Amino acid sequence: GSMYKPEGERDLKTGKIAALESNLIVDAGFIKDDLKVNLEYLQRKSDTPVIFIDASLGKLPQAYRTLGKILGCIERAEQLALYIEELYADVESKRSKIEHSPRIFYAKNNGGMYKSEGYSVHDEIIRFVGATPIIPKEGNDINKIDIQQLGSESIDYIIFNSEDCYNSILEEHGEDYEIWSQLDAVRDDQYVLSPGIFHSWFGFGFYAQIIGVIWLGRSVMPDVYDYDIIELAKEFYDVFYGYKITSNEIKHLLKIK
């Protein structure tokens, strides 16, 4: 939905899509208030049928099955859907063993200081692994996080999606470090950078629902989610992308020496 706003930007993006002269446009994502209006606008401007597939948490397997029917690759879609369902079942089994639910804050971008708009699949994924997402209260600037208020939230772990922000904190230098070093979780080294090749494991919606779930559980509750993250990452990239990622590449992503 928001990819088509504001209106000038919406026209620009719609024009680029229309110029591709596709036979079909498929939008897979999360349902937003203005979704129907924006997709109907895209369909009119591009003169191309537009299909929306709900891919919010828990609906990703069905999203693949629907896409498989549309594109005529049902067997491949079923393989991916079953992979995700088996993964979710295993996560749910492990989640039942959690004794303490860690409190997690996801610092998504722009130095981690800006709030999510509306529905956040990341908050749902944090809950899915048995943790508690910290959702900042609205302050004077509804788009920006109040670091003082955040400091009172008893955060156990912070996930950063910006490598620049993470490096600033790691090197204890720069504007991001000056801001985030006010928090106990940062001072206690209870923070991590979402890894990524092609897309961020936790920052990108579909990745976050598959490899991101495994990575998040393993990062914040390793005793419960005792996955071999290197082997599972290899399997993920092979199954979904046919890419033979190496152990060294994964270690580099995860900053494992």
C-alpha positions in Angstrom: 0.0 0.0 0.0 2.5 2.7 1.1 4.7 2.1 -1.9 2.4 4.2 -4.0 2.3 7.3 -1.7 2.6 10.2 -1.7 0.6 10.8 -4.9 3.5 12.2 -7.0 5.7 9.3 -5.9 2.8 6.9 -6.5 2.5 8.1 -10.1 6.3 7.7 -10.6 6.4 4.1 -9.3 3.2 3.1 -11.1 4.7 4.5 -14.3 7.8 2.4 -13.9 5.7 -0.7 -13.4 3.4 0.0 -16.3 6.5 0.5 -18.6 7.4 -3.2 -18.0 4.4 -4.3 -20.0 3.7 -7.3 -17.8 0.9 -9.7 -18.4 0.1 -9.9 -14.7 1.2 -7.9 -11.6 1.4 -9.8 -8.3 1.7 -7.9 -5.0 2.4 -10.1 -2.0 2.5 -8.5 1.4 0.5 -7.2 4.3 -3.0 -5.8 4.2 -3.1 -2.0 4.8 -6.1 0.4 4.9 -5.4 1.9 1.5 -4.4 -1.3 -0.2 -7.5 -1.8 -2.3 -7.4 1.9 -3.6 -3.8 1.7 -4.5 -3.9 -1.6 -6.3 -7.0 -0.5 -8.3 -5.1 2.6 -9.2 -2.1 0.5 -10.4 -4.4 -1.7 -12.4 -6.1 1.2 -14.2 -2.8 3.0 -14.9 -1.0 -0.1 -16.1 -4.0 -1.7 -17.9 -2.8 -5.0 -16.4 -4.6 -7.4 -14.0 -3.3 -7.0 -10.4 -3.5 -9.8 -7.8 -2.8 -9.3 -4.1 -1.7 -12.3 -2.0 -1.8 -11.9 1.8 1.7 -13.0 3.1 1.4 -11.9 6.8 2.8 -14.2 9.5 1.2 -17.6 9.4 -0.2 -17.1 5.9 3.1 -17.5 4.0 2.6 -21.2 3.2 -0.8 -20.5 1.7 0.7 -17.5 -0.2 3.1 -19.8 -1.9 0.4 -22.3 -2.7 -1.7 -19.6 -4.3 1.2 -18.3 -6.3 2.0 -21.8 -7.4 -1.6 -22.1 -8.8 -1.4 -18.8 -10.6 2.0 -19.4 -12.2 1.5 -23.1 -12.9 4.3 -24.4 -10.6 2.2 -26.2 -7.9 4.8 -28.8 -6.9 7.5 -26.2 -6.3 5.1 -24.1 -4.3 4.1 -27.0 -2.2 7.8 -27.8 -1.5 8.3 -24.3 -0.1 5.0 -24.2 1.8 5.7 -27.5 3.5 9.2 -26.3 4.4 7.8 -23.3 6.2 5.0 -25.3 7.9 7.6 -27.8 9.3 9.8 -24.9 10.5 6.8 -23.2 12.2 5.8 -26.5 13.9 9.3 -27.0 15.3 9.5 -23.4 16.5 6.1 -23.8 18.3 7.4 -27.0 19.9 10.5 -25.3 21.2 8.6 -22.2 22.3 6.7 -24.3 24.8 9.9 -24.8 26.8 10.6 -21.1 27.4 10.7 -20.1 31.1 11.5 -16.4 30.7 10.3 -14.2 27.8 13.0 -11.8 26.8 12.0 -8.2 26.0 13.2 -7.2 22.5 13.4 -3.9 20.7 13.7 -3.9 16.9 15.6 -0.7 15.7 14.6 -0.9 12.1 16.5 1.8 10.1 17.8 5.4 9.9 20.0 4.8 12.8 17.2 2.8 14.4 15.4 5.9 15.6 12.3 5.7 13.5 9.1 3.8 14.4 7.3 1.3 12.2 4.1 2.4 10.5 1.0 0.4 11.4 1.2 -3.4 11.1 4.7 -4.8 12.0 5.4 -8.4 11.0 8.6 -8.1 13.1 6.6 -7.6 16.3 4.6 -10.6 15.5 7.7 -12.7 14.8 9.2 -11.6 18.1 6.0 -12.9 19.8 6.1 -16.0 17.6 9.4 -17.1 19.1 8.1 -16.5 22.6 9.7 -13.1 23.3 8.0 -9.7 24.0 8.3 -6.8 21.5 9.0 -3.4 23.0 6.7 -0.9 21.2 7.6 2.7 21.9 4.8 5.0 23.1 4.1 8.1 21.0 6.1 11.2 22.1 6.3 14.7 20.7 7.4 13.3 17.3 5.1 10.4 16.5 7.7 9.1 13.9 10.7 9.2 16.1 11.7 7.2 19.1 12.2 8.9 22.5 15.4 7.3 23.7 14.8 8.4 27.2 11.4 6.7 27.3 13.0 3.6 25.7 15.6 3.5 28.4 12.8 2.8 31.0 11.5 -0.3 29.1 13.9 -2.9 30.7 15.1 -4.1 27.3 16.9 -7.5 27.2 18.0 -7.4 23.6 18.1 -4.9 20.7 18.1 -5.9 17.0 19.7 -3.4 14.6 19.0 -3.5 10.9 21.4 -0.7 10.0 25.0 -1.8 9.6 26.2 1.8 9.9 24.4 2.2 13.2 25.6 -1.2 14.5 29.3 -0.3 13.6 29.0 3.1 15.2 28.0 1.3 18.5 30.5 -1.4 18.1 33.4 1.1 17.5 32.0 3.3 20.3 32.2 6.4 18.0 29.8 8.6 16.2 26.3 10.1 16.5 24.5 6.7 16.7 26.8 5.5 19.5 26.2 8.7 21.5 22.4 8.1 21.3 22.2 4.3 21.8 24.9 4.1 24.5 22.4 5.6 26.9 20.7 2.2 27.1 21.7 -0.6 29.4 21.2 -3.3 26.7 23.9 -1.5 24.6 26.2 -1.0 27.5 25.8 -4.7 28.4 26.5 -5.8 24.8 23.0 -7.2 24.4 22.5 -6.2 20.8 22.9 -7.8 17.4 22.9 -6.8 13.7 20.4 -8.6 11.4 22.6 -10.5 8.8 21.7 -10.6 5.2 22.6 -11.7 1.7 20.1 -10.6 -1.0 17.9 -9.3 1.9 18.2 -8.7 5.6 17.3 -11.9 7.5 15.1 -9.9 9.9 14.5 -6.6 8.2 12.8 -8.1 5.1 9.2 -9.4 5.7 9.4 -12.8 3.9 13.0 -13.5 5.0 12.0 -12.7 8.6 9.3 -15.2 8.5 11.6 -18.1 7.5 15.4 -17.7 8.2 14.7 -14.7 10.4 12.6 -16.8 12.8 15.5 -19.3 13.2 18.1 -16.6 13.6 16.1 -14.6 16.1 15.3 -17.6 18.3 19.0 -18.7 18.2 20.3 -15.2 19.0 18.2 -14.4 22.0 17.3 -17.9 23.5 20.1 -20.2 22.3 19.3 -22.8 25.1 15.8 -23.2 23.7 16.5 -22.7 20.0 19.6 -24.8 19.8 19.7 -24.8 16.0 22.8 -25.2 13.9 22.4 -21.9 12.2 25.1 -22.5 9.7 23.5 -25.7 8.4 20.0 -24.3 8.4 21.2 -21.2 6.5 22.8 -23.4 3.9 19.5 -25.4 3.6 17.4 -22.2 3.3 19.5 -20.6 0.5 19.6 -23.9 -1.4 15.9 -24.7 -1.1 14.6 -21.2 -1.8 17.2 -19.8 -4.2 19.3 -22.7 -5.4 22.3 -20.9 -4.0 25.1 -22.9 -2.5 26.2 -20.5 0.3 29.4 -21.5 2.1 30.1 -21.9 5.8 32.6 -19.0 5.6 30.0 -16.7 3.9 27.5 -17.4 6.7 30.2 -16.9 9.4 31.0 -13.6 7.8 27.3 -12.6 7.8 26.9 -13.6 11.5 30.3 -12.1 12.4 31.5 -15.5 13.7 35.3 -15.9 13.6 
